Amino acid sequence: MTPNYAQSREESVLLLKLVIAEMSLHDAPFNPLTFAVFYEHLAGVNPTLSEALKAARDATPRLSSTAIEELYRLHVGSADDVAVLAAQEDFQRLMRTVAASVASTGASAQAYGSQLAGLTRALESNGQSPDTATLAPRLSEVAGGTAHMQTVVAALQDTATRSEREIDRLRDALERARIEACTDPLTKLLNRRGFDQAMNEVLTQRAPVGLTHCLTILDIDHFKRVNDTHGHPIGDAVIESIGQVLCHVARGADVFAARIGGEEFAVLMRSTTAAQAQQMAQAARSMVSTMKIKKRGTQEVIARITVSAGVAAWMPGDDAARLMATADAALYRAKEAGRDRVVVA
């Protein structure tokens, strides 16, 4: 599940300023995890995170690194350690560069202020007009200071521009790491972590009148036999192919398809009907039933692939575990009834 980062460059710059201002109000360090939490909150792309963040701030106004890490883990997504470490080092380097540039500008501004003060004193000396010999050195000093300030301010602007580009690069790197952390590498569907996040998000939302949220769990029939007979490379090819089937039949912003176990898949449909969920499951079952394992060379068909599926509709009071259990029970009945079929709870 990928958040919608659709901000323009100008909006991103404004968000960057807001995020840094917000980060400064808390005890958590300036690192990519903290940045990601407040960026997604202020960008309005992660309502579940925003709700959890508000509750955390109500309990403790100044959030610690532990609190931020927990919010990131539960509501943003945990990237692998190598990606986070690399991004964190880059982010800290960027902050050091910006801080050094700002400090340099501040020092130059202070020196320039002293030069201007000296010129003011020379002009106001004893209430008399200063002579050329007294005023010329001061004017020359201020002219040089003005040129230096122009150079320093230009350098700060350049640093700010490069920092904006670096922030964009870091955000993209973190987003790639986030996607990889929530994606099954074989099927390109959500993995169990990503699916659990989708479930937690969807089940906090009320469906429109007449609709509900539906969960379908699918399992490859006799998959152990496929692996034992034809080897794991063939088994992986079968799993990958079923992932492609689900990508085809389970599409849309309100549909979340995942590989949640070795040969087990799930499709969560937001604001739908049991009939529509059943139709999707039947379409997937039908497409998979045409899949065949063929012998290399002769192309002889040596096995067919089928799936069984259980469909469950969310009921008031259900949590994620209860909905999963209901769909699992329907899947079990499909297996017991002879496999290669869809059963609705």
C-alpha positions as a printed NumPy array, in Angstrom:
array([[  0.   ,   0.   ,   0.   ],
       [  1.668,   3.199,  -1.114],
       [  0.769,   6.662,   0.199],
       [ -0.123,   9.325,  -2.335],
       [  2.851,  11.704,  -2.447],
       [  1.282,  14.058,  -4.983],
       [  2.599,  17.389,  -3.71 ],
       [  4.068,  19.932,  -6.079],
       [  7.603,  21.191,  -5.577],
       [  6.3  ,  24.334,  -3.832],
       [  4.068,  22.259,  -1.552],
       [  6.976,  19.942,  -0.758],
       [  9.169,  22.9  ,   0.245],
       [  6.406,  24.192,   2.533],
       [  5.934,  20.718,   4.008],
       [  9.676,  20.451,   4.599],
       [  9.608,  23.662,   6.642],
       [  6.566,  22.494,   8.613],
       [  8.114,  19.079,   9.265],
       [ 11.387,  20.533,  10.542],
       [  9.464,  22.955,  12.77 ],
       [  7.372,  20.089,  14.159],
       [ 10.416,  17.873,  14.703],
       [ 12.045,  20.62 ,  16.775],
       [  9.167,  20.412,  19.281],
       [ 10.015,  16.841,  20.278],
       [ 12.84 ,  14.961,  21.975],
       [ 13.25 ,  12.448,  19.139],
       [ 16.417,  13.022,  17.06 ],
       [ 16.379,  14.487,  13.552],
       [ 16.6  ,  11.233,  11.564],
       [ 14.721,   9.668,   8.616],
       [ 12.226,   7.82 ,  10.835],
       [ 11.205,  11.022,  12.605],
       [ 11.061,  12.88 ,   9.29 ],
       [  8.898,  10.155,   7.672],
       [  6.412,  10.106,  10.569],
       [  5.84 ,  13.87 ,  10.591],
       [  5.969,  14.182,   6.782],
       [  3.193,  11.614,   6.26 ],
       [  1.158,  13.198,   9.079],
       [  1.465,  16.772,   7.821],
       [  1.   ,  15.72 ,   4.179],
       [ -2.308,  14.102,   5.161],
       [ -1.514,  10.82 ,   3.389],
       [ -1.711,   8.517,   6.426],
       [ -4.906,   9.084,   8.501],
       [ -4.222,   6.105,  10.77 ],
       [ -0.792,   7.484,  11.618],
       [ -2.236,  10.959,  12.269],
       [ -4.778,   9.524,  14.694],
       [ -2.133,   7.5  ,  16.535],
       [  0.217,  10.501,  16.591],
       [ -2.463,  12.711,  18.122],
       [ -3.113,  10.127,  20.839],
       [  0.614,   9.836,  21.555],
       [  1.016,  13.631,  21.801],
       [ -2.017,  13.901,  24.088],
       [ -0.301,  11.454,  26.437],
       [  3.212,  12.909,  26.071],
       [  3.546,  16.3  ,  24.308],
       [  7.274,  15.832,  23.59 ],
       [  7.701,  12.502,  21.831],
       [ 10.832,  10.429,  22.425],
       [ 12.779,   8.412,  19.863],
       [ 11.131,   5.247,  21.238],
       [  7.648,   6.69 ,  20.675],
       [  8.532,   7.789,  17.13 ],
       [ 10.05 ,   4.388,  16.283],
       [  6.865,   2.68 ,  17.505],
       [  4.667,   4.987,  15.404],
       [  6.896,   4.326,  12.386],
       [  6.858,   0.559,  12.894],
       [  3.078,   0.341,  13.314],
       [  1.841,   2.945,  10.845],
       [  4.53 ,   3.822,   8.31 ],
       [  6.42 ,   0.6  ,   7.645],
       [  9.766,  -0.746,   8.739],
       [ 12.435,  -0.64 ,   6.065],
       [ 15.377,  -2.988,   6.25 ],
       [ 18.219,  -1.966,   8.56 ],
       [ 20.721,  -1.309,   5.765],
       [ 18.406,   1.098,   3.936],
       [ 17.491,   2.953,   7.116],
       [ 21.128,   3.233,   8.189],
       [ 22.191,   4.592,   4.795],
       [ 19.332,   7.089,   4.709],
       [ 20.01 ,   8.13 ,   8.295],
       [ 23.668,   8.834,   7.544],
       [ 22.691,  10.867,   4.472],
       [ 20.069,  12.793,   6.43 ],
       [ 22.488,  13.632,   9.249],
       [ 25.104,  14.724,   6.711],
       [ 22.526,  16.966,   5.061],
       [ 21.571,  18.501,   8.402],
       [ 25.241,  19.173,   9.202],
       [ 25.707,  20.889,   5.828],
       [ 22.659,  23.107,   6.331],
       [ 23.671,  23.918,   9.915],
       [ 27.219,  24.851,   8.856],
       [ 25.905,  27.093,   6.068],
       [ 23.444,  28.81 ,   8.405],
       [ 26.154,  29.268,  11.052],
       [ 28.503,  30.794,   8.472],
       [ 25.809,  33.193,   7.327],
       [ 25.03 ,  34.124,  10.916],
       [ 28.683,  34.881,  11.675],
       [ 28.995,  36.973,   8.529],
       [ 25.817,  38.858,   9.377],
       [ 27.166,  39.585,  12.857],
       [ 30.431,  40.952,  11.433],
       [ 28.496,  42.998,   8.876],
       [ 26.36 ,  44.401,  11.667],
       [ 29.494,  45.497,  13.507],
       [ 30.729,  47.245,  10.342],
       [ 27.446,  49.092,   9.967],
       [ 27.532,  50.088,  13.629],
       [ 31.033,  51.5  ,  13.144],
       [ 29.854,  53.506,  10.162],
       [ 26.903,  54.815,  12.166],
       [ 29.187,  55.951,  14.987],
       [ 31.461,  57.706,  12.493],
       [ 28.496,  59.496,  10.956],
       [ 27.145,  60.558,  14.34 ],
       [ 30.516,  61.48 ,  15.88 ],
       [ 30.051,  64.537,  18.104],
       [ 27.048,  65.553,  16.022],
       [ 29.401,  66.894,  13.363],
       [ 29.847,  65.912,   9.762],
       [ 32.831,  63.514,   9.574],
       [ 35.714,  64.404,   7.335],
       [ 36.658,  62.316,   4.332],
       [ 39.669,  60.817,   6.039],
       [ 37.459,  59.472,   8.839],
       [ 34.556,  58.317,   6.69 ],
       [ 36.402,  56.74 ,   3.717],
       [ 37.787,  53.706,   5.614],
       [ 34.363,  53.028,   7.097],
       [ 32.648,  53.23 ,   3.711],
       [ 35.252,  50.963,   2.176],
       [ 34.789,  48.477,   5.015],
       [ 31.006,  48.473,   4.625],
       [ 31.267,  48.106,   0.841],
       [ 33.482,  45.077,   1.286],
       [ 31.122,  43.689,   3.914],
       [ 28.172,  44.166,   1.585],
       [ 29.895,  42.232,  -1.19 ],
       [ 30.816,  39.483,   1.266],
       [ 27.239,  39.258,   2.572],
       [ 25.941,  38.982,  -0.983],
       [ 28.322,  36.072,  -1.558],
       [ 27.385,  34.376,   1.712],
       [ 23.639,  34.757,   1.138],
       [ 24.028,  33.382,  -2.403],
       [ 25.921,  30.397,  -0.948],
       [ 23.145,  29.839,   1.61 ],
       [ 20.525,  29.949,  -1.149],
       [ 22.542,  27.429,  -3.135],
       [ 22.776,  25.169,  -0.071],
       [ 19.017,  25.478,   0.476],
       [ 18.328,  24.556,  -3.172],
       [ 20.639,  21.562,  -3.036],
       [ 19.1  ,  20.552,   0.292],
       [ 15.636,  20.531,  -1.258],
       [ 16.885,  18.17 ,  -3.967],
       [ 18.589,  16.016,  -1.335],
       [ 15.4  ,  15.86 ,   0.729],
       [ 13.539,  14.709,  -2.394],
       [ 16.168,  12.025,  -2.972],
       [ 16.039,  10.85 ,   0.648],
       [ 12.242,  10.77 ,   0.58 ],
       [ 12.323,   8.652,  -2.576],
       [ 14.911,   6.318,  -1.022],
       [ 12.817,   5.884,   2.106],
       [  9.696,   5.293,   0.032],
       [ 11.466,   2.603,  -1.99 ],
       [ 12.643,   0.978,   1.235],
       [  9.134,   1.192,   2.651],
       [  7.626,  -0.431,  -0.446],
       [ 10.231,  -3.199,  -0.394],
       [  9.543,  -3.822,   3.309],
       [  5.818,  -4.327,   2.579],
       [  6.116,  -6.226,  -0.725],
       [  6.546,  -9.922,  -1.376],
       [  9.576, -10.155,  -3.69 ],
       [  8.304, -13.176,  -5.631],
       [  4.764, -12.064,  -6.49 ],
       [  5.096,  -8.26 ,  -6.083],
       [  1.928,  -8.378,  -3.985],
       [  1.792,  -7.091,  -0.422],
       [  3.544,  -9.299,   2.109],
       [  2.032, -10.144,   5.505],
       [  3.305,  -6.917,   7.077],
       [  1.831,  -4.787,   4.311],
       [ -1.43 ,  -6.718,   4.399],
       [ -1.782,  -6.306,   8.167],
       [ -1.3  ,  -2.567,   7.745],
       [ -4.016,  -2.509,   5.067],
       [ -6.363,  -4.493,   7.324],
       [ -5.783,  -2.149,  10.249],
       [ -6.468,   0.863,   8.05 ],
       [ -9.544,  -0.505,   6.282],
       [-11.243,  -1.868,   9.394],
       [-11.097,   1.542,  11.089],
       [-13.24 ,   2.987,   8.287],
       [-17.002,   2.725,   8.127],
       [-18.339,   1.377,   4.828],
       [-21.221,   3.224,   3.11 ],
       [-24.748,   1.983,   3.774],
       [-25.364,  -1.287,   1.947],
       [-21.674,  -2.106,   1.594],
       [-19.082,  -3.748,   3.793],
       [-15.454,  -4.846,   3.772],
       [-14.758,  -8.365,   2.478],
       [-11.812, -10.692,   2.884],
       [-10.97 , -13.622,   0.619],
       [ -8.303, -16.159,   1.541],
       [ -6.997, -18.431,  -1.219],
       [ -4.776, -21.487,  -0.87 ],
       [ -3.042, -23.518,  -3.58 ],
       [ -4.407, -27.057,  -3.569],
       [ -1.866, -29.832,  -2.902],
       [  1.033, -27.381,  -3.12 ],
       [  3.356, -29.613,  -1.09 ],
       [  2.894, -32.274,  -3.736],
       [  3.947, -29.76 ,  -6.416],
       [  7.145, -28.922,  -4.532],
       [  7.952, -32.532,  -3.662],
       [  7.307, -33.811,  -7.202],
       [  8.584, -31.018,  -9.4  ],
       [ 10.983, -29.093,  -7.154],
       [ 10.969, -25.683,  -5.523],
       [ 11.806, -23.703,  -8.694],
       [  8.56 , -24.97 , -10.235],
       [  6.762, -24.236,  -6.981],
       [  8.073, -20.673,  -7.045],
       [  6.934, -20.3  , -10.665],
       [  3.425, -21.43 ,  -9.663],
       [  3.317, -18.915,  -6.79 ],
       [  4.546, -16.158,  -9.078],
       [  1.875, -17.019, -11.666],
       [ -0.904, -16.885,  -9.08 ],
       [  0.42 , -13.494,  -8.03 ],
       [ -0.02 , -12.372, -11.636],
       [ -3.585, -13.706, -11.651],
       [ -4.434, -11.717,  -8.521],
       [ -2.821,  -8.592,  -9.966],
       [ -5.229,  -9.015, -12.904],
       [ -8.476,  -9.76 , -11.056],
       [ -7.918,  -7.827,  -7.799],
       [ -7.308,  -4.294,  -9.039],
       [ -8.331,  -0.87 ,  -7.8  ],
       [ -7.592,   1.607,  -5.042],
       [ -9.94 ,  -0.231,  -2.664],
       [ -8.498,  -3.709,  -3.253],
       [ -5.427,  -5.072,  -1.458],
       [ -3.96 ,  -8.375,  -2.634],
       [ -1.226, -10.126,  -0.665],
       [  0.773, -13.279,  -0.271],
       [  0.354, -13.941,   3.449],
       [  2.026, -17.343,   3.694],
       [  3.951, -19.898,   1.669],
       [  1.092, -20.853,  -0.656],
       [ -1.62 , -18.733,   0.914],
       [ -2.963, -15.492,  -0.533],
       [ -5.502, -12.925,   0.625],
       [ -7.551, -10.185,  -1.014],
       [ -9.152,  -7.447,   1.077],
       [-11.86 ,  -5.408,  -0.636],
       [-12.979,  -2.138,   0.941],
       [-16.604,  -0.963,   0.72 ],
       [-17.937,  -3.792,  -1.419],
       [-20.433,  -6.666,  -1.198],
       [-20.043, -10.369,  -0.527],
       [-21.336, -11.018,  -4.058],
       [-18.602,  -8.859,  -5.598],
       [-15.946, -10.518,  -3.438],
       [-17.242, -13.939,  -4.478],
       [-17.174, -12.881,  -8.132],
       [-13.54 , -11.797,  -7.786],
       [-12.62 , -15.062,  -6.064],
       [-14.377, -17.112,  -8.736],
       [-12.536, -15.189, -11.472],
       [ -9.2  , -15.947,  -9.781],
       [-10.113, -19.619,  -9.264],
       [-11.18 , -19.95 , -12.887],
       [ -7.993, -18.382, -14.261],
       [ -5.776, -20.521, -12.031],
       [ -7.61 , -23.692, -13.083],
       [ -6.284, -23.187, -16.622],
       [ -2.68 , -23.288, -15.365],
       [ -0.761, -26.468, -16.125],
       [  2.701, -27.776, -15.341],
       [  4.301, -29.148, -18.495],
       [  7.32 , -31.374, -18.919],
       [ 10.249, -29.638, -20.531],
       [ 10.971, -30.77 , -24.054],
       [  7.781, -32.701, -24.699],
       [  5.393, -30.09 , -23.24 ],
       [  3.403, -32.976, -21.798],
       [  0.944, -31.782, -19.129],
       [  1.987, -33.429, -15.879],
       [ -0.099, -31.469, -13.367],
       [ -2.918, -28.955, -13.061],
       [ -2.975, -26.102, -10.574],
       [ -6.099, -25.187,  -8.612],
       [ -6.93 , -23.01 ,  -5.645],
       [ -9.596, -23.066,  -2.98 ],
       [-10.985, -19.854,  -1.504],
       [-13.023, -18.696,   1.466],
       [-14.881, -15.367,   1.442],
       [-15.995, -13.503,   4.55 ],
       [-17.816, -10.201,   4.989],
       [-16.992,  -7.933,   7.904],
       [-19.665,  -7.836,  10.573],
       [-20.094,  -5.165,  13.285],
       [-17.778,  -5.99 ,  16.15 ],
       [-15.325,  -7.959,  14.022],
       [-11.645,  -7.169,  14.371],
       [ -8.925,  -8.309,  11.97 ],
       [ -8.42 , -11.616,  13.776],
       [-12.136, -12.425,  13.735],
       [-12.485, -11.6  ,  10.037],
       [ -9.436, -13.739,   9.219],
       [-10.846, -16.629,  11.256],
       [-14.193, -16.43 ,   9.44 ],
       [-12.527, -16.449,   6.003],
       [-10.233, -19.296,   7.11 ],
       [-13.232, -21.358,   8.184],
       [-14.849, -20.834,   4.781],
       [-11.583, -21.845,   3.102],
       [-11.48 , -25.013,   5.205],
       [-15.008, -25.883,   4.041],
       [-13.927, -25.369,   0.428],
       [-11.058, -27.818,   0.965],
       [-13.338, -30.321,   2.661],
       [-15.862, -30.081,  -0.182],
       [-13.288, -31.215,  -2.751],
       [-11.073, -28.155,  -3.421],
       [-11.004, -25.966,  -6.559],
       [-14.006, -24.001,  -5.351],
       [-15.111, -20.834,  -3.532],
       [-17.13 , -20.918,  -0.316],
       [-18.762, -17.833,   1.202],
       [-19.026, -17.723,   4.993]])
